[in-house]
Amino acid sequence: MHPILFNIGPMPIYSYSVYLTAGCLLAMAWTMREARLKDMPYTLAPITGIIAIVCGLIGARALYVALYSQEFIRNPVEVFYIWQGGLVFSGALFFGTLSGLLYLKSQAQPLLQWVDCIVPGIALGQAVGRLGCFFAGCCYGKTTSLPWGVTFSDPESLAPLGHSLHPTQLYHSLSGLLIFIILMVAKKFIKKEGKLTGLFLILFSVCRFIIEFFRADYRGKLGPVSLTQFLTLIVLSVGFYLLFVHKHRRI
């Protein structure tokens, strides 16, 4: 693929950064839309979004650095080169969501109502942002003989070159789009606060857990599963709690 979209003079514009930014802005805009439809103070969405994005990027990069610490031993300053790729979505989801919720809590806002507004945007944002992973070559898949396998040839790519690989980045992108569509349909029937969030967490966890089996990049190991899959199981349990156990109450 093409990790660098184009150059402005001597400055390269990385595909990863462009799609990641587009995904974040789209997620923020959709959250504002959902909040406005529910007659909530939607002007809080941009501030919450910026806080969540900044903290999410820090969390995503921190988890990536923890998993791939050997890459940064010789040149630690590369820890800050996030425009070249190297973020873990699970870290972004956890730290971004936590920081955003803490801000909304400080504004005395109903958290579950807000999270129900946020999760469709997260799914939509992932559908776009993961295209950046595809162009950069990070989060690459295992070798495959399937007809939709992709072969990376750009020397700037983070994926192994010259091999037909599962396009796991596109699997993630399509799963985000599918989850978004399901949430848009489900919200017409789900009325209790927090239930839509629970559904999102379940769908996200199941898709992520399955896609992990097709990925080849190192993500840590905990017995038979990757570290990411283990974290995903925790997210799955929270989703089941919100959807099936949690009793309706304002928090």
C-alpha positions as CSV (number, residue, x, y, z in Angstrom):
1,M,0.0,0.0,0.0
2,H,1.1,3.6,0.3
3,P,2.2,4.7,3.9
4,I,2.9,8.2,2.5
5,L,0.0,9.8,0.7
6,F,2.0,12.8,-0.6
7,N,4.6,15.3,0.4
8,I,4.2,19.0,1.1
9,G,7.7,20.2,0.3
10,P,10.1,18.1,2.5
11,M,7.2,17.1,4.9
12,P,5.6,13.7,4.2
13,I,1.8,13.3,4.9
14,Y,1.3,9.8,6.3
15,S,-1.8,7.9,5.3
16,Y,-2.1,6.6,8.9
17,S,-2.4,10.1,10.3
18,V,-4.9,11.2,7.7
19,Y,-7.3,8.3,8.2
20,L,-6.9,8.3,12.0
21,T,-7.7,12.0,12.1
22,A,-10.7,11.5,9.8
23,G,-12.0,8.6,12.0
24,C,-11.7,10.7,15.1
25,L,-13.5,13.7,13.6
26,L,-16.2,11.5,12.2
27,A,-16.7,9.8,15.6
28,M,-16.9,13.2,17.3
29,A,-19.4,14.6,14.8
30,W,-21.7,11.5,15.0
31,T,-21.6,11.8,18.9
32,M,-22.8,15.4,18.6
33,R,-25.6,14.2,16.3
34,E,-26.7,11.5,18.7
35,A,-26.6,13.9,21.7
36,R,-28.6,16.5,19.8
37,L,-31.3,14.0,18.9
38,K,-31.7,13.2,22.6
39,D,-31.9,16.9,23.5
40,M,-28.6,16.6,25.5
41,P,-26.0,19.4,25.7
42,Y,-24.3,18.3,22.5
43,T,-21.8,21.2,22.7
44,L,-20.0,19.1,25.4
45,A,-19.2,16.5,22.7
46,P,-16.2,18.4,21.1
47,I,-14.5,19.0,24.5
48,T,-15.2,15.4,25.6
49,G,-14.0,14.2,22.2
50,I,-10.7,16.1,22.3
51,I,-10.0,14.8,25.8
52,A,-10.9,11.3,24.8
53,I,-8.8,11.5,21.6
54,V,-5.7,12.8,23.3
55,C,-5.9,10.3,26.2
56,G,-6.9,7.5,23.8
57,L,-3.8,8.2,21.7
58,I,-1.6,8.1,24.7
59,G,-3.2,4.9,25.9
60,A,-3.0,3.3,22.5
61,R,0.6,4.2,22.0
62,A,1.6,3.2,25.6
63,L,0.1,-0.3,25.0
64,Y,1.9,-0.6,21.7
65,V,5.2,0.4,23.2
66,A,4.7,-2.1,26.1
67,L,4.1,-4.9,23.5
68,Y,6.9,-3.9,21.2
69,S,9.4,-2.4,23.7
70,Q,12.3,-4.0,21.9
71,E,11.7,-1.7,18.9
72,F,12.4,1.4,20.9
73,I,15.5,0.4,22.9
74,R,18.0,1.8,20.3
75,N,16.0,5.0,19.6
76,P,13.6,5.8,22.4
77,V,12.5,9.0,20.8
78,E,10.6,7.0,18.2
79,V,8.0,6.3,20.9
80,F,6.5,9.7,19.9
81,Y,6.4,8.9,16.1
82,I,2.7,7.9,16.1
83,W,2.2,9.3,12.6
84,Q,4.2,6.3,11.3
85,G,1.7,3.8,12.8
86,G,1.8,1.8,16.0
87,L,-1.4,2.2,18.1
88,V,-3.4,-0.5,19.8
89,F,-7.1,0.2,19.5
90,S,-7.9,-1.6,22.8
91,G,-5.7,0.9,24.6
92,A,-7.4,3.8,22.9
93,L,-10.9,2.5,23.7
94,F,-10.1,2.0,27.4
95,F,-8.2,5.2,28.1
96,G,-10.2,7.4,25.8
97,T,-13.5,6.2,27.2
98,L,-12.3,6.5,30.8
99,S,-11.0,10.1,30.4
100,G,-14.1,11.2,28.5
101,L,-16.4,9.7,31.2
102,L,-14.4,11.4,33.9
103,Y,-14.9,14.7,32.2
104,L,-18.6,14.2,31.7
105,K,-18.9,13.1,35.4
106,S,-17.3,16.4,36.4
107,Q,-20.0,18.2,34.4
108,A,-22.7,16.2,36.3
109,Q,-23.9,14.5,33.1
110,P,-25.7,11.1,32.9
111,L,-22.9,8.8,31.8
112,L,-24.9,5.9,30.3
113,Q,-26.9,8.3,28.1
114,W,-23.7,9.8,26.9
115,V,-21.9,6.5,26.2
116,D,-25.0,5.3,24.2
117,C,-24.4,8.4,22.1
118,I,-20.7,7.8,21.8
119,V,-20.5,4.1,20.8
120,P,-22.0,4.4,17.3
121,G,-19.4,7.1,16.5
122,I,-16.6,4.8,17.8
123,A,-17.7,2.0,15.5
124,L,-17.9,4.4,12.5
125,G,-14.6,6.0,13.4
126,Q,-13.0,2.6,13.5
127,A,-14.3,1.8,10.0
128,V,-12.5,4.8,8.7
129,G,-9.4,4.8,11.0
130,R,-8.5,1.2,10.2
131,L,-8.0,2.2,6.6
132,G,-5.0,4.1,7.9
133,C,-3.6,0.8,9.3
134,F,-4.1,-0.8,5.9
135,F,-2.2,1.9,4.1
136,A,0.6,1.9,6.7
137,G,0.8,-1.9,6.8
138,C,0.5,-2.2,10.6
139,C,-1.8,-4.7,12.2
140,Y,-1.0,-7.1,9.3
141,G,-2.4,-10.6,8.9
142,K,-1.0,-14.1,8.4
143,T,0.0,-15.4,5.0
144,T,-3.0,-16.8,3.0
145,S,-3.8,-18.3,-0.4
146,L,-7.3,-16.8,-0.4
147,P,-8.1,-14.7,-3.4
148,W,-8.5,-11.5,-1.4
149,G,-5.1,-11.8,0.2
150,V,-3.0,-8.6,-0.2
151,T,0.7,-8.2,-0.9
152,F,2.6,-5.2,0.4
153,S,5.4,-3.9,-1.7
154,D,6.2,-0.4,-0.5
155,P,9.5,-0.4,1.4
156,E,8.0,2.1,3.9
157,S,5.3,-0.4,4.8
158,L,5.2,-1.9,8.3
159,A,4.0,-5.3,6.9
160,P,6.2,-8.0,5.5
161,L,6.8,-7.5,1.9
162,G,6.2,-9.9,-1.0
163,H,3.8,-12.2,0.8
164,S,0.0,-12.6,0.3
165,L,-1.5,-11.7,3.7
166,H,-4.9,-11.6,5.3
167,P,-6.1,-8.0,5.0
168,T,-6.9,-7.9,8.7
169,Q,-7.0,-4.1,8.7
170,L,-9.9,-4.3,6.3
171,Y,-11.5,-7.0,8.5
172,H,-11.4,-4.5,11.4
173,S,-12.7,-1.7,9.2
174,L,-15.6,-3.8,7.9
175,S,-16.5,-5.0,11.4
176,G,-16.7,-1.4,12.5
177,L,-19.1,-0.6,9.7
178,L,-21.2,-3.7,10.4
179,I,-21.4,-2.8,14.1
180,F,-22.4,0.7,13.3
181,I,-25.2,-0.5,11.1
182,I,-26.4,-3.0,13.7
183,L,-26.4,-0.2,16.4
184,M,-28.4,2.1,14.2
185,V,-31.0,-0.6,13.8
186,A,-30.9,-1.7,17.4
187,K,-31.3,1.8,18.9
188,K,-34.9,1.9,17.5
189,F,-35.8,-0.9,19.8
190,I,-33.5,-0.5,22.8
191,K,-34.7,2.2,25.1
192,K,-33.0,1.6,28.4
193,E,-29.8,3.5,29.1
194,G,-26.6,1.5,28.8
195,K,-28.1,-1.4,26.7
196,L,-26.8,0.0,23.4
197,T,-23.4,0.3,24.9
198,G,-23.5,-3.3,26.1
199,L,-24.5,-4.4,22.6
200,F,-21.5,-2.5,21.1
201,L,-19.1,-4.0,23.6
202,I,-20.3,-7.5,22.9
203,L,-20.1,-7.0,19.1
204,F,-16.8,-5.3,19.2
205,S,-15.3,-8.0,21.5
206,V,-16.5,-10.9,19.4
207,C,-15.3,-9.4,16.1
208,R,-11.9,-8.4,17.6
209,F,-11.4,-11.8,19.2
210,I,-12.1,-13.6,15.9
211,I,-10.0,-11.3,13.8
212,E,-7.1,-11.8,16.2
213,F,-6.7,-15.4,15.0
214,F,-5.8,-14.0,11.5
215,R,-3.3,-11.4,12.6
216,A,0.5,-12.1,12.5
217,D,1.9,-9.0,14.3
218,Y,3.0,-9.7,17.9
219,R,0.4,-8.6,20.4
220,G,1.7,-10.4,23.6
221,K,0.8,-13.9,24.8
222,L,-1.2,-15.1,27.7
223,G,-1.3,-18.9,27.4
224,P,-3.3,-19.9,24.3
225,V,-4.6,-16.3,23.5
226,S,-3.0,-13.0,22.8
227,L,-2.9,-10.2,25.3
228,T,-5.4,-8.3,23.2
229,Q,-7.8,-11.3,23.2
230,F,-7.5,-11.5,27.0
231,L,-8.4,-7.8,27.3
232,T,-11.2,-8.3,24.8
233,L,-12.7,-10.9,27.1
234,I,-12.8,-8.4,29.9
235,V,-14.6,-5.9,27.6
236,L,-17.0,-8.7,26.6
237,S,-17.9,-9.4,30.2
238,V,-18.7,-5.7,30.7
239,G,-20.9,-5.7,27.6
240,F,-22.8,-8.7,28.9
241,Y,-23.3,-7.0,32.3
242,L,-24.7,-3.8,30.7
243,L,-27.0,-5.6,28.2
244,F,-28.3,-8.5,30.4
245,V,-27.7,-7.8,34.1
246,H,-27.5,-4.1,34.7
247,K,-30.7,-2.6,36.1
248,H,-31.9,0.7,34.8
249,R,-30.7,3.5,37.0
250,R,-29.2,6.9,36.4
251,I,-25.4,7.1,36.8
